[in-house]
Amino acid sequence: MRFCSQLLMRFIGAIKRSPLVCWFYDKRRLLIFVLKKADYTPTAPSDGVSFNGYGDVLNFDACEPWHDSKSIVRDFCSRLDRGEVMAAINDEGVLASYGWLNPNQSSAYFPLVKQEFTFPAKSSAIYNVYTHIGYRGKGYYKRVLNGIVEWCFKNTDSQHVVTAIEESNKVAIKANLQMGFREVACLSYVRKLGRVQSENRE
């Protein structure tokens, strides 16, 4: 039953993202969250979370229709080569959950809303936190998130960790708020009959 509902949600999402529908009306909202080092509260154990393993990358399992294993593995290896940090949980040879940290980042451009946002001084950015479909509901997201925040504050001089979450992703928002993240901005992108309006609310 759960699998059927996931397929239905993906189908509805594909319709909403179709070029014709998006030309008539397309609204996207991205929330920016910041966690100060002093406000960090661990909410999950970080045991079992490994870091920067090329072997972890090779355990990636394509579980979504849009996954292309070869290009994703190639991209992940490139990120590690650039010095980005990967936190991962493996379960029986499968990359069950992972997240990425870009240390010492001052700003980022978000294609979803076609806007750039400047981070507070001494920030690192968390992005692309993901849990394999077959491993959801087991607390892996929180463990990876906690592990990468803990790693960041121990191994860099960052005083802030920044992340961006789509407004519709209530589960991720709740997990981040519980850890001490606070919403600092909302970036929106609206297109009506081909006309685009962007807004940055802080």
C-alpha positions in Angstrom: 0.0 0.0 0.0 2.8 2.4 0.9 4.6 1.6 -2.3 1.4 2.4 -4.3 1.0 5.8 -2.6 4.7 6.6 -3.3 4.1 5.8 -7.0 1.0 8.0 -7.0 2.8 10.9 -5.4 5.6 10.6 -8.0 3.1 10.5 -10.8 1.4 13.6 -9.5 4.8 15.3 -9.0 5.7 14.5 -12.6 2.5 16.1 -13.9 3.1 19.2 -11.8 6.7 19.5 -13.1 5.7 19.1 -16.8 6.7 22.2 -18.9 3.1 23.0 -20.0 1.7 23.0 -16.4 4.8 25.0 -15.2 4.2 27.6 -17.8 0.7 28.3 -16.6 1.6 28.1 -12.9 4.7 27.1 -11.0 5.3 27.9 -7.3 8.4 26.8 -5.4 9.4 27.7 -1.9 12.8 26.9 -0.3 13.4 27.5 3.4 16.9 28.3 4.6 17.8 27.0 8.0 20.9 27.9 10.1 22.3 26.0 13.1 24.6 27.9 15.5 27.3 25.8 17.1 26.1 27.0 20.5 22.5 25.8 19.8 23.5 22.3 18.5 21.6 19.5 20.3 22.3 15.9 19.3 19.0 14.1 18.6 20.3 10.7 17.4 23.4 8.6 17.9 26.2 9.0 15.3 27.6 5.5 15.6 27.5 3.6 12.4 28.0 6.8 10.4 31.2 6.7 8.2 32.9 9.5 6.4 34.5 10.1 3.0 34.5 6.5 1.9 34.8 5.8 -1.8 33.6 2.3 -1.0 30.4 3.9 0.4 29.8 5.6 -2.9 30.2 2.3 -4.8 27.4 0.9 -2.6 24.9 3.3 -4.1 21.7 1.5 -5.1 19.4 3.1 -7.7 16.0 2.9 -6.1 14.2 5.8 -7.8 13.1 6.0 -11.5 15.3 9.1 -11.9 18.5 7.6 -10.6 21.3 6.9 -13.0 23.8 4.9 -11.0 26.9 5.6 -13.2 26.4 9.4 -13.3 25.6 9.6 -9.6 28.7 7.5 -8.6 30.8 9.6 -10.9 29.4 12.8 -9.4 29.9 11.6 -5.8 33.5 10.7 -6.5 34.1 14.1 -8.0 32.7 15.7 -4.8 35.0 13.7 -2.6 38.0 14.7 -4.9 37.0 18.4 -4.4 37.2 18.1 -0.6 33.5 17.8 0.1 32.5 15.6 3.0 30.1 12.6 2.8 28.4 11.0 5.8 27.0 7.6 5.1 25.2 4.6 6.7 25.6 1.3 5.0 23.3 -1.7 5.6 24.3 -5.1 4.2 26.3 -3.6 1.4 23.7 -0.9 0.5 24.2 2.8 0.9 21.1 3.2 3.1 21.4 6.9 3.9 23.9 9.7 3.1 24.4 13.5 3.3 26.9 16.0 2.1 28.8 18.9 3.7 30.6 21.6 1.8 33.0 23.1 4.4 33.6 26.8 4.7 31.0 27.9 2.2 30.0 31.6 2.0 27.0 31.4 -0.3 25.1 29.1 -2.7 22.9 29.4 -5.8 19.7 27.4 -5.6 18.4 26.4 -9.1 15.0 25.4 -7.7 14.2 29.0 -7.0 16.9 30.6 -9.3 18.3 32.6 -6.4 21.6 33.0 -4.6 21.8 33.3 -0.8 24.7 34.6 1.3 25.5 32.6 4.5 26.6 33.9 7.9 30.3 34.2 8.4 32.1 30.9 9.2 29.5 28.7 7.7 29.5 25.2 6.2 26.6 23.9 4.1 24.7 20.6 4.4 22.9 19.4 1.3 21.6 16.3 -0.5 20.7 14.3 2.6 18.9 11.3 1.3 17.6 7.9 2.6 17.1 4.9 0.3 13.4 4.0 -0.1 13.8 0.6 1.5 15.4 2.1 4.7 13.0 5.0 5.5 11.3 5.2 8.9 14.3 3.8 10.7 15.8 7.0 11.9 18.7 7.0 9.4 18.1 10.5 8.3 18.5 11.9 11.8 21.6 9.8 12.4 23.3 11.0 9.2 22.3 14.6 9.9 23.6 14.4 13.4 26.8 12.7 12.3 27.6 15.3 9.7 26.8 18.3 12.0 29.0 16.7 14.7 31.8 16.1 12.3 31.6 19.7 11.0 31.8 21.4 14.4 34.7 19.1 15.5 36.8 19.3 12.3 36.3 22.8 10.9 36.2 26.3 12.4 32.6 26.7 11.3 30.3 28.5 13.8 27.2 27.9 11.6 25.8 25.1 9.5 23.3 26.0 6.8 20.8 23.9 4.9 18.0 24.5 2.4 14.8 22.4 2.5 11.8 22.5 0.2 8.7 23.8 2.1 6.8 20.6 1.3 9.4 18.3 3.0 7.8 18.4 6.5 9.8 15.3 7.8 13.1 16.9 7.1 12.0 20.3 8.5 10.9 18.7 11.7 14.2 16.7 12.1 16.3 19.9 11.5 14.2 22.0 14.0 14.6 19.3 16.7 18.4 19.5 16.3 18.4 23.3 16.8 18.2 24.6 13.2 16.2 27.8 12.9 14.5 29.2 9.7 16.2 32.4 8.6 14.8 33.0 5.1 12.3 31.8 2.6 13.2 32.0 -1.1 10.3 31.7 -3.5 9.8 31.4 -7.2 6.5 31.9 -8.9 5.6 31.7 -12.6 2.1 32.6 -13.9 1.4 32.4 -17.6 5.1 32.6 -18.3 5.8 35.6 -16.1 8.3 35.0 -13.3 8.4 36.6 -9.8 11.1 35.8 -7.3 11.1 36.8 -3.6 13.6 36.6 -0.8 12.1 37.0 2.6 14.4 37.1 5.6 
